[in-house]
Each structure stands twice: as structure tokens, then as C-alpha cells.
């Protein structure tokens, strides 16, 4: 299990990230003030860098699957600084959504735990929005068909992990999986 130890560096990073979000919010409230928006972006990126570390930040932004989001975020920031804050924020927002789309399920679980917001997230329309952007899961019957047709082998690591959690294997029995049997 991965623990999240809260040391002083991470506290400072989370504070910078929070101030970045706050300054970006103020920049939008004050009719897309480019100074506040630029300050918010700089604080947000520096806060993420301090929180997770420079090496992890570079790996995250330079990952091949995140190139589109990284480039959009950078181009949006450049356009914002050049004097077109609305266009820059639209392009940045697209880049932000592409970059952090993998965190939607975690955000949904977090929002469900907050007292008032949890009730709102549980409403059918909002819940359907979160369900739409949740990662796709492979149904059991299609996996069984692929194995029967020979497209997947029993030695495939994903298949073995999937079987262990789905069919009550070691992982499910002893580590609290979906189908734990006593």
C-alpha cells in the first residue's frame, strides 16, 4: 500500500497549487485579467512540481500519452501571456482536461465523501456524467470469448490478475477483492 506522507515540502506544494487555483479563479472573476491568470498558472504548475517532485512532474508532462494536453496547456499559457486571455484559457482548459482526465474517478470518489457535494454527485444526471468519463472495464463474458477463441492466453498477466480478482483467486480472498470467499 502506498502511503502519502505529508512533509513540509508537500504542504508548501499543496499551498502553491491552492493559491494557483485561487488566482486563476480571481482572474476569471475579474473579466479574464491576464496578470492574475498567468500568476495562477505559474503557481499551479510550480505547486504540482513541488508536491510530487521535479522528476515525477517531468515524467508526467512528457509522457507520450500526455503530449496533446501538455502542448495545449503550454500554447494556451503563451496565448494568455500574449494578450488573448479568453482564447488562452479555452485552450488551457482543454489541455488541463486531457492531462488530468485519468484523475476523474478519484475526484468522483472524493466528491462523494464531502457532505453536501456527495448528495449532489449522487443525483442521476451528475452521476451519469461521472460514469461516462470513467474508464472502461472489460466484461467477463467478452474475456471468456477471447480466451475460447485463442486471442488471449491463460499466461497473460492481465488475464491472470483479472481472474484472481473476478473468480475469487488468491488476491480476492486474502486482500479484500470483489469476490472474497470465506
N, C-alpha and C positions, 0 to 999 in steps of 0.2 A: 504494500500500500504506500502511495506517495503522500508524504506529509508536507504541508505548506507552513514552513516555519516563518514567523513574522519577525524579521530582524529590522534594524534601523534603516538599512538601505531599501528594503521593500516598503517600509512605511513612507519614506520620502518619495519613492516611485509612485505609490498609490496616491499620495497627496498631489504630486505633479500631474498625474493623469486626471484626478478630480478637478484641479484648477484648469486644466486644458479643456475639459468638457464644459466647465462653468464659463470660461472666457468665450468659447465657441457659442454657447447659448446666449451670452450677452451680446456678442457680435450679430447674431441673428435678430435678437430683440431690438437692437438699435439699428435697424434697417440695413443689415449686411455691412457693418463697419469693418473695413478690410484690416485695420490695425488690430482690433480685438479678435477677429477670425484668425489672422496669422499668428497672433500670440497664443491663441487656443490650440492651434495645430502644432506649434513648436512645443508647447508644454505637454500636449498629449503624447506626441512621439517620444519626447525625452522621458516622460514618466513611464511609458511602456519599456523603454530601453533600460532605465534604472531598475524597474521592478523585476524583469526577467533576465537581465544581463545583456550586454552588448552582443556577445556571440549568438545567443538564442534569438535576439532581435534580428540580426543579420540573416540567420538561417531562416527565420520565419518570412521575412520580406523577400529574400532571394530564392525561396523555394519555387520550383518550376510551375507548380500549380497556382502560385500566388502572383505570378508576373503581371497578369492583367490588372489585378487590384492594385499592386504596387505602382505600376506605371500610371494608372488612372489617378491614384491618390497624389502622386508627385506632380503630374501635369495639372491637376486641379489646384494644388497649392501654388504652383508657378503662375497660373492664370489669375488666382486670387491676389497674389502679390503684385501682378502687373496692372491691376486696377479693375478687373471684372469679377467682383465678389460673388454675384449670384451664379454665373456660369461656373466659376471655380468651385463653389460649394456643391453644385449639382454633380460635377464630375468627381469631386472628392467623396461625396456621399455614395456614388456608385462604386468607387474603389474601396471604400470602407465596408460596404455590404459584401462585396466579393471577397475581401480579405478575411473578414470575421464571420463569414456565413457558417463556418464549422462550429461556432460557439452558440448558435441558436438553441439547440436542445438544452445546453447547460443554462442559458438565460431563461428558458421557459421553466425549468425546474426551480431556479432561484426565484422567479417571479411568483410561482405558485406558493412559495413559503412565506411571502410577505402578506400580512393580514388582509388589507383591503384590496391590494392588487391581485392577490391569489384568487379572490372571488371573481374579479373581472376576467382574469385569464381563463377561468373555468367556464365562462359563458360560451355557448355553442359557436358563435361566429368567430370569436377571437381564438378559441381552441382549434377551429378548423384552419385558421391561418398558421398557427404554430405547427399543426400536424402536416400541412402542405410542405413546409420547408424542413421538416425532419428528415434525416437520412433514410434511404430506402433499405428495407430488410428483405432478405431472400426467404420466401416462404418454404416450408419444409417439403411440400409436395413437389415443387419445381426442382429442388435439390435432389430429391429421390429419383425423379425422372432423369436428371442429368447423370446421376450415378448409374442408373439402369442402362442408359444408352452408351455409357463408357466415356462421357465427356469429363467427368470428374473421377479421380481415383480416391480410394479409401485412405491413401497415404498423404493426400493433400493436407497441409497444416490447417487451412481454413476449414476444411470439411471435418477434420478431427476435433477442432475447437467447437465448431457448430454442433457436432454430435454430442460432445461431452456436456454442453450446456442444455441442449434440447432434449436429449434422450436420457438424462439423469446419470451421466457418467461421473467420474471422479470429481471434476471441477464443480458440478452442480451439487453433488452430495455433500462434499466437505467444505465448500466455500460459499454456500448460500445461493446457488444458481436458481434458474427458473423452475426446474422440475426436481426439487430435492425430495428424496425418499428417505424415510427413517429406517 
